[in-house]
């Protein structure tokens, strides 16, 4: 098994390359660690490779806030500086002066 280094860090704000949502990384899996049912629900033509980091996000789109599980290939940094509405961001993170977030004291990731 090859060693993969995650491109994004916990507390970093990212956005999906294909779908209109963004969020804060709160956990990273070095490779796919979800169910086969979840995997097979992704249309084959856009199904990402399992051998890459996957990110757990406190995510949001125009309609709602939720938790998302996204492959590294489908994410990019979000430098928009726009505030996030997801109420869990403030529960688990403090803002960093330079942007992004840091886990609150006692937050186990």
N, C-alpha and C positions, 0 to 999 in steps of 0.2 A: 504494500500500500504506500503510495507516495504521500509525502507531507504537503499539505496545502496551508497557505497562510491566508487568513481572511483579509479581504480588501477593506471592509468596513468594520468599525469598532462599536462597542456598546456605547450608546449615547449619541451616535451619529445620526443625523437626519438624512434620509434617502428617499428616492422616488422610484416608482416602477417605470421601466422603459416602454412598456406596451400598454399598460392600463393606467387610468387617471387616479392614482392614489400615492400617498407619501406617508412616512412614519419615522419613528425612532427605533433603532435597533436595541432590543433588550436581551437577546441571547443569540448565540451563534453555534450551529452544528458544523463540524468540519466536513461532513458530507451528509447526504440525504438521510434523515432519521424520522420520517413520518410513515404512515401506513401505505400499503400497496393500493388500498382502495382510494386513498387521496391521490396517489401518483397516477393511477389509471383514469381518474376523473379529468385529468388535464388532457385536452385534445392533442393527439400524437404530433401534429405539425408544430406545436409550440411547447411540447414537453421538454424540459431541460434535462441535461445530463445529471445523473445522481452523484457523480464524483466531483463535487465542488462544494464550497461552503453554502449553507442555507441559513437564512436569517429569520428570526422571530421579530416581528415589528408590532409596535403599538401604532396601528395604521388608521388612516381616515381618507374618505373621499368626500365629494360634495354632499352625500346623503347621510353618511353614518361614520361611527368610529368602531373599530374592531381589531382583532389580532390577525396578522397575516404571516404566512410562512412562504418565503420567496428565495429562489436561487440567486446566487451572486450574479450570474450572467444577465439577469433581468433587472438589476438595480444600478442606479447611479446616484452620486452625491446630489443632495438638494441644497443649493446655496441661496435659495430665494429669500431666506430670512423671514418668511411668513410664519405667523404663530400657528401652533398646533392646537386643535380643539380637544383631542382625545384626553378625557379627564385622568386617565391613568398615567399620562406623562408627568403631571405635577405630583401624583402620588408617589412615584418611584424615582423621579429625577429632579435635579436642580439645574437651572440653566448655567452654562459656562459663559463667561464674559466674551470669549472669542467666537461663540456660536456652538451649537450642539448642546449636549446635556451630560451631566455626570450623575452616576447613581447616588441616591441619598445614602447617608450612613446607615449601615445595617441591611441594605438591599443585597440579597444574595443572588448572584447571576450565574 
